[in-house]
Amino acid sequence: MRAHAIQTAHDQIMFQHQNADGWITIAQKDHSTGRFKQFHYQPEELAQELTHWFGEDIYYSQNTFYKPQRRIDTIRQLRSLYVDLDVYTKGLTPEWVLGKLELESFGQEIPDPNMVIFSGRGLVLIWHIEPVPYKAMPLWRAVENYFIEKLKHLGADSKASDPTRIFRIAGSVNSRSGTMVRAEARHDYRYELRDLQYEYLPELTPSRLNTKKPGRKTKIVRLFNIYTLHIARAKDIAKLVELRNGDVEGNREYILFLYRYFTCCYTDDPQRALADTLDLNNEFLRPLSEREVIRAT
């Protein structure tokens, strides 16, 4: 049983992250604190390291990181788009929802996902994309938001859409439902982010943008500029801490406040932003206490 679960988890992760560049996060929820115990591995390490991961509430990252830290400012490659469907909040079953999507949505208003995770109480749809760097985050976010909007009526969770998101690994157990997580691989074609833009977001195509009156930017271009600004500011703050080797005495509260603010602007998830801010705080030569971080931000 254990060997089968580990092999199932390995097959799922490698289906998504074969030949990935960067660090992949494996995490397990600590129910005493509500936080995640996280470790980071290179793809070639996973086959051996997964033998240490077995049991309840185990997750893996959908994108990769350039160093062993799961934060927005450490994104190495964007490799997936995804939608977490909390179908139970709508009184629906995962099997019924998947059938409905196959009949009415896949290949029509949204592309056919590469993988479906039956997470215990809901569904996660995952689309693999040809890897793009963090600079493509604004376009990635636009396509991600489009998918979520199309699936809101089925319980799409907008809070589970940040680029550092982790989802459950097949073969692990969802402690809330007591059921084993399973994953269904549907096809191995990797979508081009630009192709998804042209097919599903025609308002972003250059031809449409060029029809606007000179001197007036479209709403979506302004949105791209805002996303780019937030990401750039968060990365600048983290880089400043790194360059000073964490010696930022006298500016710690200000740094953490700004970092959490810019991260929250991008993710629209205060708790995710707080987790990233606490992680950045740990890079200080003299970190603040968790209470002090919360008070400062």
FENTA-V180438 format. One record per backbone hydrogen bond with DSSP energy under -0.5 kcal/mol. NH is the residue of the N-H (numbers start at 1). CO is the residue of the C=O. If there is no record, write none. Layout:
# FENTA-V180438
NH,CO
NH,CO
This chain:
# FENTA-V180438
5,1
6,2
7,3
8,4
9,5
10,6
11,7
12,8
13,9
14,10
15,11
16,12
17,13
18,14
20,17
22,20
23,65
24,41
26,39
27,59
28,37
29,57
30,35
31,29
33,30
34,30
35,30
37,28
38,36
39,26
41,24
43,22
45,42
46,42
46,43
48,45
49,45
50,46
51,48
52,49
53,50
54,52
57,173
59,27
60,167
61,25
62,165
64,77
65,23
66,74
69,67
71,69
74,71
75,72
76,64
77,64
78,132
79,77
81,127
83,125
85,83
85,123
86,84
86,155
87,85
88,121
89,86
90,87
91,88
92,87
97,93
98,94
99,95
100,96
101,97
102,98
103,99
104,100
105,101
106,101
107,110
108,105
108,110
109,105
110,105
114,126
115,126
116,184
117,124
118,116
118,182
119,117
119,122
120,122
123,85
124,117
125,83
126,115
127,81
128,126
129,79
130,191
132,78
136,133
137,134
140,136
141,137
142,138
143,139
144,140
145,141
146,142
147,143
148,144
149,145
150,146
151,147
151,148
152,149
154,151
155,152
156,151
157,84
158,156
160,157
161,158
165,162
167,60
169,58
171,181
172,169
173,55
174,179
175,173
178,174
179,174
181,172
182,118
184,116
185,183
186,114
187,114
191,128
191,189
196,192
197,193
198,194
199,195
200,196
201,196
201,197
204,201
205,202
208,205
209,205
210,206
211,208
212,209
216,213
217,215
222,218
223,219
224,220
225,221
226,222
227,223
228,224
229,225
230,226
231,227
232,228
233,229
234,230
235,231
236,232
237,233
238,234
239,235
240,236
241,237
242,238
243,239
244,240
245,242
246,241
247,244
248,246
251,248
255,251
256,252
257,253
258,254
259,255
260,256
261,257
262,258
263,259
264,260
265,261
266,262
267,263
268,264
273,269
274,270
275,271
276,272
277,273
278,274
279,275
280,276
281,277
282,278
283,280
284,281
285,246
286,246
287,284
293,289
294,290
295,291
296,292
297,293
